[in-house]
């Protein structure tokens, strides 16, 4: 795991901060290394993003043995003025709805193929974990 993840050229709808936050929401005990791999970022970049999120009040962590356990402050308002009134929990819920609908469409696509093709994989492995995160509140 020593290499730098493959970069992405062009723009995306989600910021790296949102991706890291969603990854933590899926697994509050996840390691920085795992977040980096999932988000296709360097570990150093993930450390900086986590620091930003903590300093801004979106995230806290506690040590449990040699690991960190993160806690997302669900009621924290999003920063951009255009997002006034929206909270972290609203953002995560929207991401969950998107992932859930993507999973449903992928399942329907596989079902229409006569069953001889495997189900189209989701963009990442976070769908079930995102649902768990939302239910934990």
SERO-344599 format. One record per residue (C-alpha): residue number from 1; residue in one letter; x, y, z. Coordinates in steps of 0.25 Angstrom, whole numbers, plus 5000, padded with zeros to 4 digits. Layout:
+-----+---------+------+-------+------+
| num | residuo | east | north |   up |
+-----+---------+------+-------+------+
| NUM |       A |    X |     Y |    Z |
...
+-----+---------+------+-------+------+
//
This chain:
+-----+---------+------+-------+------+
| num | residuo | east | north |   up |
+-----+---------+------+-------+------+
|   1 |       X | 5000 |  5000 | 5000 |
|   2 |       X | 5012 |  5009 | 4998 |
|   3 |       X | 5007 |  5016 | 4985 |
|   4 |       X | 4999 |  5028 | 4983 |
|   5 |       X | 4985 |  5025 | 4979 |
|   6 |       X | 4981 |  5027 | 4964 |
|   7 |       X | 4977 |  5042 | 4962 |
|   8 |       X | 4965 |  5047 | 4956 |
|   9 |       X | 4964 |  5058 | 4946 |
|  10 |       X | 4952 |  5067 | 4944 |
|  11 |       X | 4942 |  5071 | 4954 |
|  12 |       X | 4933 |  5063 | 4963 |
|  13 |       X | 4920 |  5066 | 4970 |
|  14 |       X | 4925 |  5061 | 4984 |
|  15 |       X | 4937 |  5068 | 4991 |
|  16 |       X | 4948 |  5059 | 4997 |
|  17 |       X | 4943 |  5064 | 5011 |
|  18 |       X | 4929 |  5058 | 5008 |
|  19 |       X | 4935 |  5045 | 5003 |
|  20 |       X | 4943 |  5044 | 5016 |
|  21 |       X | 4931 |  5047 | 5025 |
|  22 |       X | 4922 |  5037 | 5018 |
|  23 |       X | 4933 |  5027 | 5019 |
|  24 |       X | 4934 |  5029 | 5034 |
|  25 |       X | 4919 |  5029 | 5035 |
|  26 |       X | 4919 |  5015 | 5029 |
|  27 |       X | 4929 |  5010 | 5040 |
|  28 |       X | 4932 |  5019 | 5052 |
|  29 |       X | 4944 |  5010 | 5055 |
|  30 |       X | 4950 |  5010 | 5041 |
|  31 |       X | 4965 |  5013 | 5040 |
|  32 |       X | 4971 |  5024 | 5032 |
|  33 |       X | 4978 |  5014 | 5023 |
|  34 |       X | 4964 |  5008 | 5019 |
|  35 |       X | 4958 |  5022 | 5017 |
|  36 |       X | 4969 |  5026 | 5008 |
|  37 |       X | 4967 |  5013 | 5000 |
|  38 |       X | 4952 |  5015 | 4999 |
|  39 |       X | 4953 |  5030 | 4995 |
|  40 |       X | 4965 |  5028 | 4986 |
|  41 |       X | 4973 |  5038 | 4994 |
|  42 |       X | 4986 |  5038 | 5001 |
|  43 |       X | 4986 |  5035 | 5016 |
|  44 |       X | 4993 |  5049 | 5018 |
|  45 |       X | 4981 |  5055 | 5011 |
|  46 |       X | 4971 |  5047 | 5020 |
|  47 |       X | 4978 |  5052 | 5032 |
|  48 |       X | 4977 |  5066 | 5028 |
|  49 |       X | 4962 |  5065 | 5024 |
|  50 |       X | 4959 |  5058 | 5038 |
|  51 |       X | 4966 |  5070 | 5045 |
|  52 |       X | 4958 |  5080 | 5037 |
|  53 |       X | 4945 |  5073 | 5040 |
|  54 |       X | 4949 |  5072 | 5055 |
|  55 |       X | 4953 |  5087 | 5056 |
|  56 |       X | 4940 |  5091 | 5049 |
|  57 |       X | 4932 |  5083 | 5059 |
|  58 |       X | 4927 |  5072 | 5049 |
|  59 |       X | 4934 |  5061 | 5055 |
|  60 |       X | 4941 |  5056 | 5069 |
|  61 |       X | 4949 |  5044 | 5072 |
|  62 |       X | 4953 |  5036 | 5084 |
|  63 |       X | 4964 |  5026 | 5086 |
|  64 |       X | 4960 |  5011 | 5088 |
|  65 |       X | 4973 |  5004 | 5090 |
|  66 |       X | 4981 |  5006 | 5078 |
|  67 |       X | 4969 |  5011 | 5069 |
|  68 |       X | 4961 |  5023 | 5068 |
|  69 |       X | 4946 |  5023 | 5068 |
|  70 |       X | 4939 |  5035 | 5061 |
|  71 |       X | 4926 |  5041 | 5064 |
|  72 |       X | 4919 |  5050 | 5054 |
|  73 |       X | 4912 |  5062 | 5060 |
|  74 |       X | 4899 |  5060 | 5052 |
|  75 |       X | 4892 |  5073 | 5055 |
|  76 |       X | 4904 |  5082 | 5050 |
|  77 |       X | 4900 |  5091 | 5039 |
|  78 |       X | 4907 |  5091 | 5026 |
|  79 |       X | 4917 |  5102 | 5023 |
|  80 |       X | 4913 |  5108 | 5010 |
|  81 |       X | 4903 |  5120 | 5011 |
|  82 |       X | 4895 |  5113 | 4999 |
|  83 |       X | 4893 |  5101 | 5009 |
|  84 |       X | 4887 |  5109 | 5020 |
|  85 |       X | 4878 |  5100 | 5029 |
|  86 |       X | 4884 |  5087 | 5024 |
|  87 |       X | 4891 |  5078 | 5033 |
|  88 |       X | 4901 |  5067 | 5033 |
|  89 |       X | 4890 |  5057 | 5035 |
|  90 |       X | 4883 |  5062 | 5023 |
|  91 |       X | 4895 |  5061 | 5014 |
|  92 |       X | 4897 |  5047 | 5019 |
|  93 |       X | 4882 |  5043 | 5017 |
|  94 |       X | 4883 |  5049 | 5003 |
|  95 |       X | 4895 |  5040 | 5000 |
|  96 |       X | 4888 |  5028 | 5006 |
|  97 |       X | 4876 |  5030 | 4997 |
|  98 |       X | 4885 |  5032 | 4985 |
|  99 |       X | 4892 |  5019 | 4988 |
| 100 |       X | 4879 |  5012 | 4991 |
| 101 |       X | 4873 |  5016 | 4978 |
| 102 |       X | 4886 |  5012 | 4971 |
| 103 |       X | 4885 |  4998 | 4977 |
| 104 |       X | 4871 |  4996 | 4973 |
| 105 |       X | 4873 |  5000 | 4959 |
| 106 |       X | 4885 |  4991 | 4958 |
| 107 |       X | 4877 |  4979 | 4964 |
| 108 |       X | 4866 |  4982 | 4954 |
| 109 |       X | 4876 |  4982 | 4943 |
| 110 |       X | 4882 |  4969 | 4947 |
| 111 |       X | 4868 |  4963 | 4948 |
| 112 |       X | 4865 |  4967 | 4933 |
| 113 |       X | 4877 |  4960 | 4928 |
| 114 |       X | 4871 |  4946 | 4930 |
| 115 |       X | 4879 |  4943 | 4942 |
| 116 |       X | 4891 |  4939 | 4934 |
| 117 |       X | 4899 |  4951 | 4938 |
| 118 |       X | 4904 |  4956 | 4951 |
| 119 |       X | 4898 |  4968 | 4958 |
| 120 |       X | 4904 |  4981 | 4954 |
| 121 |       X | 4913 |  4985 | 4966 |
| 122 |       X | 4910 |  4998 | 4973 |
| 123 |       X | 4920 |  5010 | 4972 |
| 124 |       X | 4926 |  5005 | 4985 |
| 125 |       X | 4923 |  4996 | 4996 |
| 126 |       X | 4916 |  5006 | 5005 |
| 127 |       X | 4901 |  5004 | 5003 |
| 128 |       X | 4898 |  4995 | 5014 |
| 129 |       X | 4907 |  5002 | 5024 |
| 130 |       X | 4901 |  5015 | 5020 |
| 131 |       X | 4887 |  5010 | 5024 |
| 132 |       X | 4893 |  5005 | 5037 |
| 133 |       X | 4899 |  5019 | 5039 |
| 134 |       X | 4886 |  5026 | 5037 |
| 135 |       X | 4878 |  5016 | 5046 |
| 136 |       X | 4888 |  5019 | 5057 |
| 137 |       X | 4885 |  5034 | 5056 |
+-----+---------+------+-------+------+
//
